[in-house]
């Protein structure tokens, strides 16, 4: 029945008039009923014929589909094959999974930096708390502190020596200031005597002698000022650079000693407490911190001992030279021995600056 219906539908001729209107088709009640049955029950594909010659062709061009053999693919298998083919096509085209956006990477980097800074602040806060607690305990006599008697004595001696040398430096600078004023006064007085010797014929010889004396004293005074300035410069270097550098190391040593005692006390308190799981973890961490600060303390203690030794040797060498210079220069000046004063400056390689001399160029200084 279905074959006859499809053949009939395929071979029907539809008349078309000149205007393209199909006109009125004759009604076929049988055909309408057959079409309704096909729509309800569906066509039988196994018995459907394929017309190869077009509408109105012969029966020789009709091939029954039941004679065509092929694999039967269920809908689920075909969908799976399409998905697999699409995945293979994507892999062949070089597509990769999407990468994280630069904004997300920047957020992760910022979060990592913030966590690192938080850890640094946390460690600093814990260390400051422990050191403050140890310092307060030492001040009130409740805590114990590590003391190296020999090293502590040398440090106190260095601080006392530095205070005394600062006093000597202050007095030497005052001497330089006052003596510079004296030399300037002598220079002005010599100029006044020289001017009066030219304007007073009756006292020309007396004014001339005094003018020459003041000029000579002024020249010797400038030489002595050069020696005293060199003395002040050397003492200043010794006090404010060499001694200060050693005392900076001493301050680092004292800070390390305080941290060492703080973590030592913390370790002792944990050792005397109960030994449960959490306490053992804290005890291991305290032991690690204690060993770290102990190594730092011992290293700085050795550094301070070495610097104190070299500082003492350097101080003796420098002060021996500077005290000899100061004594010879002052003695020669007040003895009026100009040759010995000049020889003292040559002995210590001191070059006086000429008042009107220009500063040498950078090529001459090389």
Long-range contacts (C-beta under 8 A, 24 or more apart in sequence): 1-34, 1-37, 2-38, 2-43, 2-44, 2-47, 2-48, 3-47, 3-48, 3-49, 5-31, 5-34, 5-35, 5-38, 6-43, 6-48, 6-49, 7-49, 10-51, 10-55, 11-55, 11-56, 13-56, 127-259, 130-259, 130-262, 130-263, 130-266, 131-258, 131-259, 131-262, 133-262, 134-258, 134-261, 134-262, 134-265, 135-258, 137-265, 138-261, 143-261, 143-265, 144-261, 144-265, 145-257, 145-261, 146-257, 146-260, 146-261, 146-264, 146-297, 148-301, 151-301, 151-304, 151-305, 151-308, 154-305, 154-308, 155-250, 155-304, 155-308, 158-243, 158-246, 158-247, 158-250, 158-308, 158-311, 159-247, 161-243, 161-315, 162-239, 162-243, 162-247, 165-235, 165-238, 165-239, 165-243, 166-239, 168-235, 169-232, 169-235, 169-236, 169-239, 172-228, 172-231, 172-232, 172-235, 173-232, 175-228, 176-225, 176-228, 176-229, 176-232, 179-221, 179-224, 179-225, 179-228, 180-225, 182-221, 183-218, 183-221, 183-222, 183-225, 186-214, 186-217, 186-218, 186-221, 187-214, 187-215, 187-218, 189-214, 190-214, 190-215, 190-218, 216-338, 219-338, 220-333, 220-336, 220-338, 220-341, 221-333, 222-352, 223-329, 223-333, 223-338, 223-341, 223-342, 223-345, 223-352, 224-329, 224-330, 224-333, 224-341, 226-345, 226-350, 226-351, 226-352, 226-353, 227-325, 227-326, 227-329, 227-341, 227-344, 227-345, 227-348, 227-350, 228-326, 228-329, 230-322, 230-325, 230-348, 230-350, 231-322, 231-325, 231-326, 234-318, 234-321, 234-322, 235-322, 238-314, 238-315, 238-318, 238-319, 242-311, 242-314, 242-315, 243-311, 245-307, 246-304, 246-307, 246-308, 246-311, 249-300, 249-303, 249-304, 249-307, 250-304, 252-300, 253-297, 253-300, 253-301, 253-303, 253-304, 256-293, 256-296, 256-297, 256-300, 256-301, 257-297, 257-301, 259-293, 259-296, 259-297, 260-290, 260-293, 260-294, 260-296, 260-297, 263-289, 263-290, 263-293, 264-290, 264-294, 266-290, 321-348, 325-350
